[in-house]
């Protein structure tokens, strides 16, 4: 694998003081060094899974809120769409 530029990714984090938090970062991209191979990937992000756009802590917070609120109420409370 060789470096192949980077990509900007945004992640929804835990809200602070009622404000929506977006974590923006450069993520290194890699591609296979063999000429006839189209395989590529990006570096692993320790606080998010795969291509998801939210952090592990945000996901846990949502699950905790869902114990006492509807999905629609949680989405409105966090200022995100229900399918985030």
C-alpha positions in Angstrom: 0.0 0.0 0.0 1.2 3.5 -0.8 -0.2 6.9 0.2 -2.8 8.3 -2.1 -3.7 11.7 -0.8 -6.3 12.3 1.9 -10.0 12.9 2.3 -11.8 15.3 4.6 -14.3 13.5 6.9 -16.8 15.0 9.4 -17.9 13.1 12.5 -20.8 14.1 14.8 -19.5 14.1 18.4 -21.2 14.5 21.8 -23.0 17.9 22.1 -21.4 20.4 24.5 -23.6 22.9 26.2 -26.5 22.0 23.8 -24.3 22.8 20.8 -23.9 20.3 18.0 -20.2 19.2 17.7 -18.7 18.3 14.3 -15.1 16.9 14.3 -13.5 17.5 10.9 -10.2 15.8 10.1 -8.0 14.8 7.2 -8.0 11.0 6.7 -5.0 9.4 4.8 -6.0 7.4 1.8 -4.0 4.4 0.5 -4.0 2.4 -2.7 -2.4 -0.9 -3.7 1.1 -0.4 -5.2 0.5 -3.0 -7.9 -0.4 -1.5 -11.3 -3.3 -3.7 -12.1 -4.9 -3.6 -8.7 -7.8 -1.2 -7.9 -7.8 -1.8 -4.2 -7.8 1.3 -2.0 -8.7 2.1 1.6 -8.4 4.9 4.2 -6.7 4.9 7.6 -8.7 3.5 10.5 -10.3 6.0 12.8 -10.1 4.8 16.4 -13.2 6.7 17.6 -15.6 5.8 14.7 -16.5 2.6 12.9 -16.0 2.2 9.2 -17.6 4.8 7.1 -20.0 6.0 9.8 -20.3 9.7 10.3 -20.6 9.7 14.1 -18.3 8.8 17.0 -18.7 5.7 19.3 -19.5 8.0 22.2 -22.2 9.7 20.3 -23.8 6.4 19.4 -23.7 5.3 23.0 -25.3 8.6 24.1 -28.1 8.1 21.5 -28.8 4.6 22.8 -28.9 5.9 26.4 -31.4 8.6 25.3 -33.6 6.1 23.5 -34.3 4.4 26.8 -36.6 7.3 27.7 -37.3 9.1 24.4 -38.6 8.3 21.0 -36.3 8.3 18.0 -37.9 11.5 16.7 -37.4 13.2 20.0 -33.8 12.1 20.3 -33.1 13.4 16.7 -34.7 16.7 17.5 -32.8 17.0 20.8 -29.5 16.4 19.1 -30.3 18.4 16.0 -29.6 15.5 13.7 -31.7 13.5 11.2 -33.2 10.3 12.6 -31.0 8.2 10.2 -27.7 9.8 11.1 
